Amino acid sequence: MNAPSELNHEEVLRIKLEVLKRQHRDLDDAIAALQERATGDALQLQRLKKQKLVLKDQIARIEDELTPDIIA
């Protein structure tokens, strides 16, 4: 059995998933704030959106790993 200070692989993935989802929401907020400003920097907006897509891919990868495959 794991010692209280040790996390198994699934627990680590779940924690990482929550962190990534929080970062994704933060990027949503940052993008919305930048779009509301009339002087929004288009290049910065593009970078934030690209970073958001990368996070989305990482989230999907972890969710796939956490979800067991069901063979029909």
Sequence and secondary structure as in RCSB ss.txt:
>XXXX:A:sequence
MNAPSELNHEEVLRIKLEVLKRQHRDLDDAIAALQERATGDALQLQRLKKQKLVLKDQIARIEDELTPDIIA
>XXXX:A:secstr
   TT   HHHHHHHHHHHHHHHHHHHHHHHHHHHHSTT  HHHHHHHHHHHHHHHHHHHHHHHHHS     
